[in-house]
Amino acid sequence: MTFEKRRASTKQEIPTASMPDIVFMLLLFFMVTTTLRKVDVLVKFKLPEAKAIEKIENKRLISYIWVGNNGKIQINDGIVKLDDVEPIMYAKRQALPNIIVSLRVDKGADMGLVTDIQQELRKAYVLRINYSTTLKI
């Protein structure tokens, strides 16, 4: 007497009926969570080099100020005067209290202008300041 093994005759395929819903939800999730913030830099600058740098992880808290070697200051997409720095940054600080200002200053820029920008930031109560550099290898 021999015994035969019987196998179940069920199909082993993955159900794909809900796949379009899953793809749509993933697409929507990435569209909502991704920030597409691109600023056209109008100021020509070359960052100074540093031996040790620290990267800021939360990019949403950062607001950039570009300072060129010709004395031009750029915030967002426009060139501004020194007197405009305080009201613009105060409004940004009101919208985002934990804001970090990253100064991207040309290595040949006048440090007196950088000091004046720092004073304007103090008037706006923006006290978290970061200086952007490139890594010296």
N, C-alpha and C positions, 0 to 999 in steps of 0.2 A: 504494500500500500504506500503510495507516494503522495505527498502533500504539495500542492502548488501554492505559491505565494500570489495573492491577488493584490494588485495595486489599485488605488483609488483612481477613478477616471475624472478627477477634477482638473480644470485648467489652471495653470500657474501664471497667468498674465496679470500685469499691474493695471488697475482701473485708471483710465485716463479721462474720465468724464469731467472731473473737477480741475484738470490741469490748466485750462484757460483762466479759471478764477484765481488759482494760485499765482500764475504768472502776472496777472493784472494786479493783484495785491502787492507782490514784490516790486513791480514797476512803480506803483503808486507810493510805496514806502520809500524807495530810493529817491524819487522825485521830491518828496516832502522833506526828507532829511538832508539832502545835499544842498549846500549853499553855492550859488553861482555868482560870486562876487568878484568881478574883474574890473580893475581900475587901470585906465590908460595913464601911464606915467609920462608926464609932460616935462619933467625936470630931468636933466642929464646929471647922473651922479655915479660915482664909483665908491663902493663901500670900503672902509679901512679893514685891515686884517687883524685878527686876534688869535692868540695861541689857545685859549680856552673859551668855548662858547656854550651856552645853554639854550636848548630849544624850548619854546613855549608850546605846550600841548593843545590848549584850548584856543584855537584861532578865532573863534567867534567873539572873544573879548578884546581883540586887538584892533586898534585904529592906527593907521599909518600916517605919518607926516614926512614928506620928502623935502630935503633941503639940498639945492644944487650949489655948485661952486660959484655960480653967478649971483647968488643971493635970492633966488626965487624959492618960494615956499609953496608946496602943493598939499592940499588936504582934499581927499576924495578925488573928484575929477577936475578940479579947478585950481588955478594959481590964485593964491590969496595974499593979502598984505599982512604984515605983522600984527596990526591992530585987529584983524579979523580972527586971529587964532583963538583968543579968549571966548568970544560968544559962540563960535562953532563948537569948540571942545566942551564948553559948559552945557550946551544943548545935548551933545552926545553923552555926557556924563549923567545928565538927568534921565536920558532914555536907558542907559546901561551903567548902573552905579559902579560895577567892578571893572570898568574899562581900563585897558592897558594901552598906553600910547607908545608906539614903536617909532623912534626917530631914525630915519634912513638918511643919514647926513653924508654928503660927499667928503672924501678925506681931505680935500683942499678947501673946504668951506671955511668961512670966517667963524671962529669960535665965539665971537661977540654976538653974532646973530643967533647961534645955538643957545647962548645964555639968555638972550632976550626971549626966545621961544620958551625956554624953561620958566621964565618969570611969568609969561602969559599963561602957561599951563598951571602954575601955582595959583594965579588969580582965579582960574576956572575950577580950582580944587581938584584938578586931575594930577594926582601925586604918584601914580604908578607909571614910571617911565622906563622904557627899554631902548637900548641902542643897538641897532642892527649892524652886524659885521660879517665878514667872510672868514672862514677858517684858514689860518696860515699853516701850511703843511711843511 
